[in-house]
Amino acid sequence: MTIPDSGFMIDNGASCLPLPPEEEKRIVKELTDQSEANLKEGNLYYVVSNRWYSSWQRYAGQAMDESSVDGWASESQNMDVLSVKTAGRPGEIDNSDILLKEDDFDGDELELRRMLEEGRDYVLVPQQVWEKLLDWYKGGPALPRKLISQGMIHKTFIVEVYPLCLKLIDDRDKSQSLVRLSKKASVRELYEKVCRLRELEQEKACIWDYFNKRKHAILSISNRALEDSNLQMDQEILLEVQDGNYTSRLGKDSTGNELALVSLEPSRSSVTIAGGPTMSNGHSTGYNFNLYQGSAVSSSFSDMDDGYDAYKLRKGERGGLAGLQNLGNTCFMNSALQCLVHTPPLVEYFLQDYSDEINTENPLGMHGELALAFGELLRKLWSSGRTTIAPRAFKGKLARFAPQFSGYNQHDSQELLAFLLDGLHEDLNRVKRKPYIETKDSDGRQDEEVADECWKNHKARNDSLIVDVCQGQYKSTLVCPACEKISITFDPFMYLSLPLPSTVTRPMTVTVFCGDGSGLPIPYTVNLLKQGCCKDLSEALSSACCLKSDEILLLAEVYEKRIFRYLENPSEPLASIKEDNHIVAYRLCKNWVGRTRIEIIHRPHEKCSSDSIKGYQGKFIGTPLVTYLEDPVSGADIDASVSRLLSPLKRTRSSGKLHNGKENGCVKGAIEEPSNSSNFRSLSMDKTELEETSSSELSFQLFVTDGNSSSCKPIEKDSVVNSARVVKVFLDWSDEEHDLYDISYLKDLPEVQKAGFTVKKTRQEAISLFTCLEAFLKEEPLGPDDMWYCPECKEHRQATKKLDLWMLPEILVFHLKRFSYSRYSKNKLDTFVNFPIHDLDLSKYVISKDGKPHVYELYAISNHYGGLGGGHYTAYAKLIDENRWYHFDDSHVSPVNESEIRTSAAYVLFYKRVKTEPNAGVGETSQGS
């Protein structure tokens, strides 16, 4: 029984009455912790609408990101945080906003809307938490999901929010129905469910993999998991029922034609990786690959799993122009794959016999299976003309070895590229047993000697095609800020992640208030690294406002005219401060230890009885003022400090308003100084002085309030305020106060970064690739979470770091960091980056003298269109022998003019080294960009 309009109630045995919100929060936290400590496959979790759950969090006073699995704060969570304590009790659990409408799904099972994002649209709660929430609030419906394990090398647990959904077609009457079950379920369980649904005996049923409405293979009854059968979300399966003609019909399609039955994933394929594609018309692919036959490791994949004859070109067709079918938000994978399969050294390598280099013993690899899967797919794409390939087998292997890319949500093409390059390297690593090598410090040796030593050590453990063509080396210099110890290392890289300069720093506007009433509030704008912390902000403001050596700054966030939080943790990331926040800084004396913080909050005057204990429900005005007083704090002390803090706001008789000027961040002008002026008087005056300045009555109408303003009480001259770390005081502004003081100086705080402050760059104002590279190579301090352990100081230090390019690879990959993620926000930049297509000359950025050319030519681009959490990936790739560009948009492939490939969607750029003659002319440099 729920009793409305009650603060809270308790269980009394006979009826279930609401618990206090803090008790609900405690119970949920304890049950969640217990569940996380006992993770095992099969545990039940429940999907709950984030809209409802957020309202419960506000009611329970829980931080909005405590239960967010990704750590994102969703739009619905950016709410009036000051109302957390006073939020009303939510109604029944309501999951309707995350469910498909009844008209949109088949069958009796409830179905979630597709493309939902955890932390934004829904949260996952353990079974015990769900049962408690359901007991307290009722409602629903219940949406249970199982915990499953993913990955072969590194096991991880995930909740299967979207079970596998298959479209069952009954061959007898062509009727269709949906079958939903876990991808971890066995083929045997699929038969059991289908036979129950169709009221059949299992002996009479035969189920086909009917992907793209084509018979691929019979799903034999076994304990094999469905995920290992390459079945995709929403694909068709075909049910055939044994009758008198069953034997004769088996092995024929619907027209009676013979079918070549191929096992979905045989243990041995008849096609080896030695032979290369069959060129039926003798047409060359354009690469001089010197294909040859030889003994080889057989592929563990079916060459026909996509439904097309592998390795056959029709007359007049050429390879490299096949599209990849989208298997459900796999455009990110298709984009990355098209870039890799059009990388000349990889094409040449995987079309030849690479069996001797497969490393099945590397514990860091995937037993050679990833390399085999990639090689198989590359051969298909270079052998099928323009026939679209469905990369089901490759996606299945990817999900097994990299569960972070499983499922059907959108992922990041660059993250997949990084995994593929690293995985291919480990599967093709020629080093079977990696030796232990102790790293040595540079110790003042010549860079050439140290770099050569580091590269030899790296090659002793890592030797593969990927290292040969894709890995370079950069010089990393760390300098300790305390002892100036210099540490130089030479590290390998597979790609360069370049920041867009607009993402490196951010302007922040903060209003500085004087804690002693010696000046007017002044806004300052400082530029800081986005990855910085509150310590950086405080230091920049200290310099801007001419802070004295005996002063400190107290940072605070103001929300709805009240202080929402103090930013007292120096390592608090600046990312926690949003652009529309209002931040203030109070100049205070360092000598505040042991004193009471007085927080003065302004409100319009209202008649209030002297014994009022009712909480204030009205609006506030102005900006809170902060100072410190020595204990014990009396009403006269507070009254005197308020008078001093407001003194800069006093109106002059001549104009009715005080005129002030600002020079170098310091206030000047006709400020009426109190007769007993002294620096930080409110902090340093002793009790006697304060009493002498007090009149028989208080000058202001002041009320002391508790922490959440649930009660307020008038302050008397001789009353002593209870000792507390922070005392919150209401200052009522009557007509008399408005006549004496100009409160406009306390109004309209500027935002941290005013909307529209950053103007979007146009194509003409675009930044160049060289600008991004220079930002990457620029010296900068390490972040507070990335401290360096100084061997001299024996402590972790926030050292400065400088990168320099030392050796460049044959294939150079640039990743433009368009996406920024943090615990507090996520963002994408659509800034246009002007990058060279031909003759990218990086000579001026390479500090070694290795004698190699440093001129590159673009051959592929991975593009991302749209916003975060979705969007669409495509690729541009150049067929080198044709000298022509093509646009790869999943299954659609079309030619494109070279002038059209430079867009603001460019995300990952692929360059190959140009073989230049000695003393030949150089290419495009930073001067020409």
C-alpha positions, 0 to 999 in steps of 0.5 A: 500500500502506498500512501500519497503525500507522505515524506517517507514510511517504513515496513511495518509487517502488515503493509509495505510503506515507502522507505526513506530515500536514503535507505532505498539508496543504501539498499540498492547500492549494497545489492549492486555491490553483492551482485558485482562481486558474484558475477557468473554466466546466467545471472539475470539483469533487468532493463529499466528505462533511464527516464524512470530510473533517473527520477528515482535517482533524483529522489534518492539523492544518488549521483547521476553517474553512479550507476551509469555503466559507460560513465556518460551523463545523459541528456535526461540527467542534466537536470536541476541538481539542486532539487535532488533532495526535494525531488518527489517520489517517482510513480510506478516503473514505466518501461514503455518508452524503450519498448516497440509499440504493439503494432511494430513487433510480431508475437507475444514477446515484448521487444526493445526498440533497436539502437538503444544506448546504455546509460542514455536510454536504459540502465541494467540492474541486477535481479535483486535490485529489480525485485526491490524496486518492483516491490517498492514501486510496482509497474514494469513490464519486467525485461530480464536479460542474461549475463553471458561470457564473451571472448576466447582469449580475454573473457568478459561478461556482458548482458545480452540486451538484444538476443538473437532474432531469427525469421523462421520461414516454413517451407510448407506454407511460406508462413513467417514467425520470429524466433528469439533466443540467446546467441549462446544457445545451441542449435539443439535448443533452436530445434526444440523451440522451432518444433514447439512453435510448429508442433513438430517432432524433431526427427521430421524437422530440417532447418537451413541457414537461409541468409539472403534467402539462399540455402547455405547449409543445414543446421545439424542438431548439435550442441554448437552455439548459434554464434559459432554458426554465423547466424546474423540478427534478423536473418532468415532460417528455413524450416523443411518438414520431412514427408514422402518427398523429403529425401528427394527434395533435400539438396535441391532448391525451391525450383528443383535445381541441385544445390552444392551443399557446403558445411558452414564452417568445415574443419578443412577447406578445399581452398588453400591460402597458397593458390591465390584467386582463380583468374578465369580470363587471365586478367591481371589484378594490376599488382605483380603478385607472382602467385604460385602454388605450394603447400599451405595451411588450409582455411578454417572458413567456408569459401561459400558462406556468403553464397557466392562462388569464391575466387572467380572473376567474370570475363571483363571484370577486375578485382578490388571493387566488391562491396561488403554487405551491412550485417546490422550497423557494421558499416564501421567494420566495412569502412575499416576493411575496405581501407585495409584490403586496398593497402598494397603491401597487404594485398600482395602478401595475402594473395601469396602463400603466407602459411609459413608465417602463421603463428598458432602458438603466440599467447598474445595472438588469436592462434592464427585464426584472425589472419586466416579470416582476414586473408580469406576475406581479402581474397574474396574481395579481390576475386568476386568482381563487383559481387557483394560479399557478406563478411559473416565468417569474419564478423563471427571470428571478430566477435569471438576474439574482440567481444567489444565489437560484438552485437549490433551497435555502432562502433569506432572504425579506428578502434577496430583498425587498431585491433586488426593491425595489432591482431594481424601482427601477433598472428603473423609474428615470426618470433615464436618465443619472445626473449626478455629484454631489459630496457636501458635509459639513454644516459646521455648516449647519442640518439642514433645509438639509443634509437637503433638499440630500441628498434633492435630490441623491438624487432627481437620480440616483434617481427611481422609484415605489419611491423615491416610496413606499418610501424614507425618510431618516435622519440619521447622526451620527458623532463622532470619539473623538480630535478630536471631529469631528462628521460629519452626513449624511442617507441614504436607506433602503428598510427598517429592520433592527431588532435584537432587544434580546436580540441586542445584548449578551451577558453573559460570565463570565471568571475573573481570576488573579493572575500574582504570586500576590497573590490568589485567582482571581475570576470576573467577569461583564461585558456586552458588545456581541455585535459587539465584540472582545477589546479590549472584553472586556479593557477591561471586565474591567480596570474590573471587577477594578480593574486598575492602570495598570502591569498588563495582562490576558492572555486565554486559552481553557482546554480540558480543563484546558489552555490551548488558545489565547491571545486576544492579538489585540485585534481578535479578534471575541467571536463566536469565543468560544462560550457553553460556552467557559472563558475566563481572564485573567491579571493581569501586569505590563506590564514583561514584554517580552523575558521567558519566559512560564511556563505551569504545567499541573497533573496528578495525581502518577504515578511517572515515571522521571527520564529519561522522554521518553514523552508524558503520556497521562493527564488534567489537573486544575485551571486552568493558571497563567501568569507570566513569568521573566527569561532564563536560566530555571533549575529553581530559578526555576521552583520559586520562581515556582510556590511564589509562585503557589500561596501564596494556596491555602495551607490554614490550620491552624484550619480546614484551608481558607483563608477569603476574602472578595470586595469590589468585585472585590478579594480580602480575608481571611486570606491568608498572605503570603510573607515576601518579599512584593512586587507581581509578585515573580515578574516583578520579582525579580532572579536573586540574590533568587530564588537566595536563596529557593531551598532545596537541593532543589526544593519541587515535582515539576516536568517541562518538556514540549514544545509538544504534550506528546509528551515530558516531562523532570524539572526539576532545581534547577540545570538551565537550561530552553531559551530559548523564548517559552513554557515549559510545565511539568507540576506533579505534585500528590502527597498532600503538595501536596494537604495544603498547598494547596487546589486546589479554587480552580483547579477548576470554571471557570465557562462564559462564559455558563452554559446557561439563563442567558438565559431565553426570553421568554414572550408576556407578557414580549415586547419591543415593536416600539418597544423594537427601534426604540430599540435601532436608534436608540441611539448606539453605537461602530462595530465594528473592521471598520467604522472611519470615516476622520476628515477631521481626524485623517486616520486611521480611527477607531472613531467613535460613531454615532447614527441618527435618523429624518428622513423616513418613506415612505408604505410603511414596512418593518421587518425584525426581525433574527432571524438572526445570522450570523458566521464562527463561529456562526449563530443564530435568535431566536424572541422574540415581538415585540409590534407594533401592527396599527393606529395605529402612531404614530412621531411621537416618533421623527421629528426633522424637522418635515415636517408629514406624519402619522407614523401607520401601519397594518399590511397584510402580514407575512412569517413564518418558522417553524422553525430555520436552514438550512430552516424554512418561510415564509408570509405574512399580507396584508390585502385593504384594501377587504375589511378582512380578513386572509388567510394565504398558505401557498404554494398554500393561501390561507385567511382568518385572524382579525386577532387571530391574525396576531401571532406569534413567527414575524413576520420582515418587517412592512409598514406603510402611512401612514394619512391622518389629518386635522389635529389628529386623535387620535394612534395607538399610541405607545411608552407604550402598547406 
